[in-house]
Amino acid sequence: MSEMNEQNVMNMTPAPAKKARKFDVKVIVYILLIAAITGAGYYYRQFSSYDPTFEVNGQKFGIKVTVRELEEKGMTLCQPDGTILDSGSMKMNAKSTMINSYYVGVKNGDTADLTGFKVSIVNTGKEAATYTDCYIRTIDYVPEKQSGNISVKICGVDFSQADRKNIKEYIKKAEIPFKESKVDAFLNFKSNTADGSSGKVGFSLSRTDKNISIGFTRKDIGLKFGK
């Protein structure tokens, strides 16, 4: 009788849980979750939040910058010959974009040393504003307009020595998301420019007298602002 009871007890004892299998499922789910998050982050960085950076003599700024912020970093708007603009005395109408472009310089006495950055500005406000209180809308880097004593970087990279032979290497190093096919067409003179966009920023390559210019545009501010 006792032998039968012992056998019944043994039969009623639940089989040990297959812990290994459950552990494997959790690991797989975890890996898939990490992959999904990583993929979503990559997509967001590449297509939604591209935000180029610029640097002049170690002073960094982004494309969403005001003229005032540039001035606080020691820069100024100027003419191609280095003549400094009095941005506080010049005004723009409400919700208007600039047709002309000015250069960004670093003050050196009564004039400015050019950085190579050429910009246009925009007043997004509902009232007229001085240039000082306006935003930069476009930034173009023209290497032959950079003074020799000025250090300039775009996305952490010095483009002053970039040319047709190595521009692709510089673009890759700076992680500017151009489509290679468009850059190739531009370099092979099949198109006058190479352009692209990511998120709310546009970027382009164009030819200058002696070199290649690279430009950036805020896509969240359209020409509908301007007159």
PEMOGI-V868089 format. One record per backbone hydrogen bond with DSSP energy under -0.5 kcal/mol. NH is the residue of the N-H (numbers start at 1). CO is the residue of the C=O. E is the energy in kcal/mol with one decimal. If there is no record, write none. Layout:
BEGIN
nh:NH co:CO e:E
nh:NH co:CO e:E
END
This chain:
BEGIN
nh:5 co:1 e:-2.3
nh:6 co:2 e:-2.6
nh:7 co:3 e:-1.8
nh:8 co:4 e:-2.6
nh:9 co:5 e:-2.7
nh:10 co:6 e:-2.1
nh:11 co:7 e:-2.2
nh:12 co:8 e:-2.1
nh:13 co:9 e:-1.0
nh:19 co:17 e:-1.9
nh:22 co:18 e:-1.7
nh:23 co:19 e:-2.7
nh:24 co:20 e:-2.3
nh:25 co:21 e:-2.1
nh:26 co:22 e:-2.0
nh:27 co:23 e:-2.2
nh:28 co:24 e:-2.4
nh:29 co:25 e:-2.5
nh:30 co:26 e:-2.4
nh:31 co:27 e:-2.6
nh:32 co:28 e:-2.6
nh:33 co:29 e:-2.2
nh:34 co:30 e:-2.4
nh:35 co:31 e:-2.5
nh:36 co:32 e:-2.3
nh:37 co:33 e:-2.4
nh:38 co:34 e:-2.8
nh:39 co:35 e:-2.7
nh:40 co:36 e:-2.5
nh:41 co:37 e:-2.4
nh:42 co:38 e:-2.5
nh:43 co:39 e:-2.5
nh:44 co:40 e:-2.4
nh:45 co:41 e:-2.5
nh:46 co:42 e:-2.6
nh:47 co:43 e:-2.8
nh:48 co:44 e:-1.9
nh:49 co:44 e:-2.4
nh:54 co:61 e:-2.7
nh:55 co:153 e:-2.0
nh:56 co:59 e:-2.3
nh:57 co:151 e:-2.9
nh:59 co:56 e:-2.4
nh:60 co:58 e:-0.7
nh:61 co:54 e:-2.3
nh:63 co:52 e:-0.7
nh:65 co:63 e:-1.6
nh:67 co:134 e:-2.2
nh:68 co:132 e:-1.8
nh:70 co:66 e:-1.7
nh:71 co:67 e:-2.4
nh:72 co:68 e:-2.2
nh:73 co:69 e:-0.7
nh:73 co:70 e:-0.8
nh:74 co:71 e:-1.7
nh:75 co:70 e:-2.3
nh:76 co:105 e:-2.2
nh:78 co:103 e:-2.7
nh:79 co:83 e:-2.5
nh:82 co:79 e:-2.3
nh:84 co:110 e:-0.6
nh:85 co:77 e:-2.7
nh:87 co:85 e:-1.3
nh:89 co:86 e:-1.8
nh:90 co:86 e:-0.5
nh:90 co:87 e:-0.5
nh:92 co:129 e:-3.0
nh:95 co:125 e:-1.4
nh:96 co:93 e:-0.7
nh:96 co:123 e:-1.1
nh:98 co:121 e:-2.7
nh:102 co:119 e:-2.6
nh:103 co:78 e:-2.6
nh:104 co:117 e:-2.7
nh:105 co:76 e:-3.1
nh:105 co:103 e:-0.5
nh:106 co:113 e:-2.4
nh:107 co:74 e:-0.8
nh:108 co:111 e:-3.5
nh:111 co:108 e:-1.1
nh:112 co:82 e:-1.5
nh:113 co:106 e:-2.9
nh:115 co:104 e:-2.3
nh:116 co:145 e:-0.6
nh:118 co:140 e:-3.3
nh:119 co:102 e:-3.6
nh:120 co:138 e:-1.4
nh:122 co:135 e:-2.7
nh:123 co:96 e:-3.0
nh:124 co:122 e:-0.7
nh:129 co:92 e:-2.1
nh:131 co:87 e:-1.0
nh:131 co:90 e:-2.5
nh:132 co:87 e:-1.2
nh:133 co:130 e:-1.1
nh:134 co:131 e:-1.9
nh:135 co:122 e:-2.4
nh:136 co:65 e:-2.8
nh:137 co:120 e:-3.0
nh:138 co:120 e:-1.3
nh:139 co:216 e:-2.6
nh:140 co:118 e:-3.0
nh:141 co:214 e:-3.0
nh:142 co:116 e:-3.3
nh:142 co:140 e:-0.7
nh:143 co:141 e:-0.6
nh:145 co:142 e:-2.1
nh:146 co:143 e:-1.7
nh:147 co:114 e:-2.9
nh:147 co:145 e:-0.5
nh:150 co:147 e:-1.7
nh:153 co:55 e:-2.1
nh:154 co:157 e:-3.1
nh:155 co:53 e:-3.2
nh:157 co:154 e:-1.6
nh:159 co:157 e:-0.8
nh:162 co:159 e:-1.7
nh:166 co:163 e:-0.6
nh:167 co:163 e:-2.0
nh:169 co:166 e:-0.8
nh:170 co:166 e:-1.7
nh:171 co:167 e:-2.5
nh:172 co:168 e:-2.2
nh:173 co:169 e:-2.3
nh:174 co:170 e:-2.3
nh:175 co:171 e:-0.7
nh:175 co:172 e:-0.8
nh:176 co:171 e:-2.0
nh:177 co:175 e:-0.6
nh:178 co:176 e:-2.7
nh:180 co:178 e:-0.5
nh:182 co:179 e:-0.8
nh:183 co:179 e:-1.8
nh:184 co:180 e:-2.6
nh:185 co:181 e:-2.0
nh:186 co:182 e:-2.0
nh:187 co:183 e:-2.7
nh:188 co:184 e:-1.9
nh:189 co:186 e:-1.5
nh:190 co:185 e:-3.0
nh:191 co:185 e:-1.0
nh:194 co:205 e:-1.7
nh:196 co:203 e:-2.1
nh:198 co:201 e:-2.6
nh:199 co:47 e:-1.2
nh:201 co:198 e:-1.6
nh:202 co:217 e:-3.0
nh:203 co:196 e:-2.5
nh:204 co:215 e:-1.9
nh:205 co:194 e:-2.2
nh:206 co:213 e:-2.2
nh:207 co:192 e:-0.6
nh:208 co:211 e:-2.6
nh:213 co:206 e:-3.2
nh:214 co:141 e:-1.3
nh:215 co:204 e:-2.6
nh:216 co:139 e:-2.6
nh:217 co:202 e:-2.4
nh:218 co:137 e:-2.4
nh:219 co:200 e:-2.6
nh:219 co:217 e:-0.7
nh:220 co:200 e:-0.8
nh:221 co:218 e:-0.8
nh:222 co:220 e:-0.5
nh:225 co:222 e:-1.6
nh:226 co:223 e:-1.7
END
